[in-house]
Amino acid sequence: MLLDSSDALPAPLSQAIDRLQASTALVVQTAITEFYAIHPDLHLAHGYEGVRRWRDDTQRHLQTLIAALRVGTPAMFADYARSYAEDMRARGQDPFAFGHLLELIGQTIREQLGDEVWVPVHAALDAALRQIPMEGKEYTVALPSDNDLMPAYFNAVLSGNRVAAQDLVFGALDRGATIRQLYLNVFQPALYDVGQMWASGRLSVAQEHLATAITQTILAGIYARVPMTAPGQQRAIVACLAGNYHEIGPRMLADFLQMAGYDTRFLGANTPTDSLLAMIDDVKPDVVGLASTTQEQVDQVKDAIERIRGDFQSYRPTIMVGGLAFNAADNLWRRVGGDVWGMDAGQAIDHLVGSADW
């Protein structure tokens, strides 16, 4: 849609653009910080003068994106990106870093300003990214996979190439792949590999964060494309307790519970136990799902379960536990007081409902 000067933007879009305009300094600084964490070689090569140029260019990229949104045509920003990439190639520079920067701008907008700003941004951003060659290095997956899509997805997210990653996922959905297959055979093993690379020092914190953020963005895109099962009478709450920021696995569990017919609330990362207990008291869920990645988080889950059992003596929700920490030790889920566990969220729901037919 191309708007002429007499057209007025819809109020939600106008408000989103105004929020983005007011937040340009935050977006620019955050994106540049993440960019140099992924590309320290550029700082070594060009020093602080190079940082100044990249920051100035980032400001220009963002203002051009805002202008494209105001006139209602993503093609304007795509043309700008193609021209900028061609100029880089003419100067003997690889436009791959430019594509990374645009993706980091987008992820910063999504994380800092929310979906109401991200939704109008991503069409223009995606159109621009399709104009830039984003072939990164090839990575070797550590976990065995019987799904050809997983290694390709793994390489796309590690290269910061969200457009390629989402094309793989949405193409698979169009060919009949299920959400369960994508979650368990693509996202989960790919992110386990990302975590292993980070833990072994082969991946920076910024690279791990970008790969995770891209997956979260694609998950949000799946929600928009594939309706979840209408909830039934039973209710569920899923949360990551305080200090646990690994929310993709619990997010998958929450989605699977919704698909299994539960009216599910996902409280997200870093949820204080008191807040969880207050929500349980208000909602009275039939199921509570808690996850742990580390031993410290296992102790928090154990404490939370003890408080749930102590505070709600006449009411006993089924408690599901899961995550890497529980997978690493036999029967740990029983020792902390859990009722249901599975090696992955799919198995856990199978055990909960008594079949895989959900």
C-alpha positions in Angstrom: 0.0 0.0 0.0 1.4 3.4 -1.0 -0.1 6.4 0.8 -0.4 9.8 -0.8 -0.1 13.0 1.2 -3.9 13.1 1.7 -4.1 9.6 3.3 -4.0 9.2 7.1 -2.2 6.3 8.6 -4.3 4.0 10.7 -4.0 5.1 14.4 -2.3 1.9 15.6 0.3 2.1 12.8 0.8 5.8 13.4 1.3 5.2 17.1 3.8 2.4 16.4 5.8 4.5 14.1 5.8 7.4 16.6 7.1 5.0 19.3 9.8 3.8 17.0 10.8 7.4 16.1 11.0 8.3 19.8 13.1 5.3 20.6 15.7 5.6 17.8 18.6 6.4 20.1 17.9 3.2 22.2 17.5 1.1 19.1 20.7 2.4 17.5 22.8 2.0 20.6 21.5 -1.5 21.4 21.9 -2.8 17.8 25.4 -1.3 17.5 26.5 -2.9 20.8 25.2 -6.3 19.7 26.7 -5.8 16.3 30.2 -5.3 17.5 29.8 -8.2 20.0 29.3 -10.4 16.9 31.8 -8.6 14.7 34.8 -7.7 17.0 37.0 -8.0 13.9 35.5 -4.8 12.5 36.5 -2.9 15.6 40.0 -4.3 15.4 40.2 -3.3 11.7 38.7 0.2 11.8 38.8 1.3 15.4 36.5 3.9 16.9 36.2 5.8 13.7 34.7 2.7 12.2 32.3 2.5 15.2 31.2 6.1 14.5 30.6 5.4 10.8 28.5 2.3 11.6 26.5 4.1 14.2 25.8 7.0 11.9 24.8 4.6 9.1 22.6 2.7 11.6 20.8 6.0 12.4 20.3 6.5 8.6 19.0 3.0 8.1 16.5 3.4 10.9 15.3 6.8 9.6 14.9 5.3 6.1 12.9 2.4 7.6 10.6 4.8 9.4 10.1 6.9 6.2 9.1 3.7 4.4 6.6 2.9 7.1 5.1 6.4 6.9 4.5 6.2 3.2 3.2 2.6 3.4 5.6 0.8 1.1 8.2 -1.8 2.1 9.7 -1.6 -1.4 11.2 1.8 -0.5 13.4 0.3 2.2 14.2 -2.7 0.1 15.5 -0.4 -2.7 17.5 1.5 -0.1 19.1 -1.7 1.2 19.9 -3.0 -2.3 21.6 0.2 -3.2 23.6 0.3 0.1 24.7 -3.3 -0.4 25.8 -2.6 -3.9 27.8 0.4 -2.7 29.5 -1.9 -0.1 30.4 -4.4 -2.8 31.8 -1.6 -5.0 34.1 -0.6 -2.1 35.2 -4.2 -1.7 33.2 -4.8 1.4 31.1 -7.8 2.2 27.4 -6.8 2.7 26.9 -9.7 5.0 27.6 -7.5 8.0 25.0 -5.0 6.8 22.4 -7.8 6.7 23.4 -8.7 10.3 23.0 -5.1 11.4 19.5 -4.9 9.9 18.5 -8.1 11.6 19.8 -6.8 14.9 17.9 -3.6 14.4 14.7 -5.7 13.9 15.4 -7.9 16.9 16.0 -4.8 19.1 12.7 -3.3 18.0 10.9 -6.6 18.8 12.5 -7.0 22.2 12.5 -3.4 23.3 9.3 -2.1 21.8 7.1 -5.2 21.5 5.0 -6.8 18.8 2.8 -3.7 18.2 5.9 -2.1 16.7 7.6 -5.2 15.3 4.5 -6.3 13.3 4.5 -3.2 10.9 8.3 -3.2 10.8 9.1 -6.8 9.8 7.5 -6.7 6.2 9.8 -3.8 5.2 12.7 -5.4 7.0 12.2 -8.7 5.4 11.9 -7.1 1.9 15.3 -5.4 2.6 17.0 -8.5 3.9 16.0 -10.4 0.7 18.2 -7.9 -1.2 21.3 -8.7 0.7 23.4 -11.9 0.3 23.5 -13.5 3.7 25.6 -16.7 3.1 27.4 -17.3 6.4 29.9 -20.0 7.3 28.8 -23.6 7.5 28.4 -25.1 11.0 28.4 -28.8 11.9 25.6 -30.0 14.1 26.6 -31.9 17.2 23.3 -33.7 17.9 22.2 -36.5 15.5 19.2 -35.5 13.4 16.9 -37.6 11.2 15.4 -34.3 9.9 17.2 -32.6 7.0 15.6 -29.3 7.9 17.4 -29.1 11.3 21.0 -28.6 10.0 19.8 -26.0 7.5 17.8 -24.2 10.2 20.8 -24.4 12.6 23.1 -22.8 10.0 20.5 -20.1 9.2 20.0 -18.9 12.8 23.8 -19.1 13.6 24.4 -16.9 10.5 21.8 -14.4 11.7 19.7 -15.1 8.6 16.2 -15.0 10.0 14.6 -14.7 6.5 16.2 -18.0 5.4 15.3 -19.7 8.7 11.6 -18.6 8.5 11.4 -19.6 4.9 12.5 -23.1 5.8 10.0 -23.3 8.6 7.0 -21.8 6.8 7.8 -23.9 3.7 7.8 -27.0 5.9 4.4 -26.0 7.4 3.1 -25.5 3.8 4.2 -29.0 2.9 2.3 -30.5 5.9 4.8 -30.5 8.8 3.2 -30.3 12.2 4.0 -27.9 15.0 5.1 -30.8 17.1 7.6 -31.9 14.4 9.0 -28.5 14.0 9.3 -27.8 17.7 10.9 -31.2 18.6 12.8 -32.1 15.5 14.0 -28.6 14.4 13.9 -25.9 17.1 14.8 -28.0 20.1 17.9 -29.8 18.7 19.1 -26.7 16.9 19.0 -24.7 20.1 20.6 -27.5 22.1 23.5 -27.3 19.7 23.6 -23.6 19.9 23.8 -23.9 23.7 26.6 -26.5 23.5 28.6 -24.3 21.2 28.2 -21.3 23.6 29.1 -23.5 26.6 32.3 -24.7 24.9 33.4 -21.2 23.9 32.8 -21.6 20.2 30.0 -19.1 20.2 29.7 -15.6 21.7 26.9 -14.6 24.0 25.7 -12.2 21.3 25.6 -15.0 18.7 23.7 -17.3 21.1 21.3 -14.5 21.9 20.6 -13.7 18.2 20.0 -17.3 17.4 17.5 -17.6 20.3 15.8 -14.3 19.4 15.4 -15.4 15.8 13.7 -18.6 16.9 11.4 -16.6 19.3 10.4 -14.4 16.4 9.7 -17.4 14.1 7.6 -19.0 16.9 5.5 -15.8 17.0 5.1 -16.1 13.2 3.9 -19.6 13.6 1.2 -18.5 16.1 -0.1 -16.1 13.5 -0.2 -18.8 10.8 -1.4 -21.9 12.6 -4.4 -21.6 15.0 -4.0 -23.4 18.3 -6.7 -25.8 19.5 -9.6 -24.1 21.2 -9.1 -24.5 24.9 -11.4 -26.7 27.0 -12.4 -26.4 30.6 -9.0 -27.4 32.1 -6.5 -24.7 32.8 -2.7 -24.6 32.9 0.1 -22.3 33.9 3.7 -22.6 32.7 6.6 -20.5 34.0 10.4 -20.1 34.2 11.3 -19.2 37.8 13.5 -16.3 38.9 16.9 -16.4 37.2 15.7 -18.8 34.4 15.8 -16.9 31.1 15.6 -20.0 28.9 12.0 -19.7 27.9 11.7 -21.3 24.5 11.4 -24.9 25.9 8.7 -23.8 28.4 7.0 -21.8 25.6 6.8 -25.0 23.6 5.3 -26.8 26.6 2.7 -24.0 26.9 1.8 -24.3 23.2 1.5 -28.1 23.4 -0.8 -27.8 26.5 -2.9 -25.4 24.4 -3.0 -27.8 21.6 -4.0 -30.6 24.0 -7.0 -28.5 25.0 -5.8 -26.6 28.1 -6.5 -22.9 28.5 -2.9 -22.1 29.1 -1.1 -19.0 30.5 2.6 -18.7 29.9 4.2 -16.4 32.5 7.6 -16.3 30.7 11.1 -16.0 32.0 12.4 -14.9 35.4 9.0 -15.3 37.2 9.3 -14.8 41.0 7.8 -17.7 43.0 5.5 -15.3 44.8 4.1 -14.1 41.5 3.6 -17.7 40.4 1.8 -18.6 43.6 -0.5 -15.6 43.3 -1.4 -16.6 39.7 -2.1 -20.2 40.9 -4.3 -18.9 43.7 -6.2 -16.7 41.2 -6.5 -19.2 38.3 -6.6 -22.5 40.1 -5.0 -24.3 37.2 -5.3 -28.1 36.7 -1.6 -28.2 35.6 1.5 -26.2 36.5 4.6 -26.5 34.3 8.1 -25.6 35.6 11.4 -25.9 33.8 15.1 -26.1 34.8 18.3 -25.9 32.8 20.8 -25.8 35.7 21.0 -27.4 39.2 20.4 -24.0 40.8 17.1 -23.8 38.9 16.2 -27.4 40.0 16.5 -26.2 43.6 14.2 -23.3 42.9 11.7 -25.7 41.3 11.8 -28.0 44.3 11.2 -25.0 46.6 8.3 -23.8 44.5 6.7 -27.2 44.5 7.0 -27.4 48.2 5.3 -24.0 48.6 2.6 -25.0 46.1 1.9 -28.2 48.1 2.1 -26.3 51.4 -0.1 -23.3 50.4 -2.8 -25.2 48.6 -3.4 -28.2 50.8 -7.0 -28.7 49.7 -6.2 -28.1 46.0 -3.6 -30.2 44.2 -2.6 -29.3 40.6 -0.7 -31.7 38.5 2.9 -30.4 38.4 5.0 -31.0 35.2 8.7 -30.5 35.3 11.2 -30.6 32.5 14.4 -29.3 30.9 18.0 -30.3 30.5 18.7 -30.5 34.2 15.9 -33.1 34.7 17.0 -35.0 31.6 20.5 -35.5 33.0 19.6 -37.3 36.2 17.4 -40.4 36.6 14.2 -39.8 38.6 15.2 -36.3 39.6 11.7 -35.1 38.6 10.2 -37.5 41.2 12.7 -36.3 43.9 11.6 -32.7 43.5 8.0 -33.6 43.8 6.9 -33.5 40.2 4.0 -35.6 38.9 4.8 -35.7 35.2 8.1 -35.5 33.2 9.2 -36.2 29.7 12.5 -36.0 27.8 10.8 -33.3 25.7 7.6 -31.3 25.9 5.9 -33.7 23.5 6.6 -36.7 25.7 5.5 -34.8 28.8 2.1 -34.0 27.2 1.8 -37.6 26.0 2.3 -38.8 29.6 -0.2 -36.1 30.9 -3.0 -37.0 28.6 -2.3 -40.7 28.2 -1.7 -40.7 24.5 0.0 -38.9 21.6 -3.4 -38.1 20.0 -3.7 -34.4 20.7 
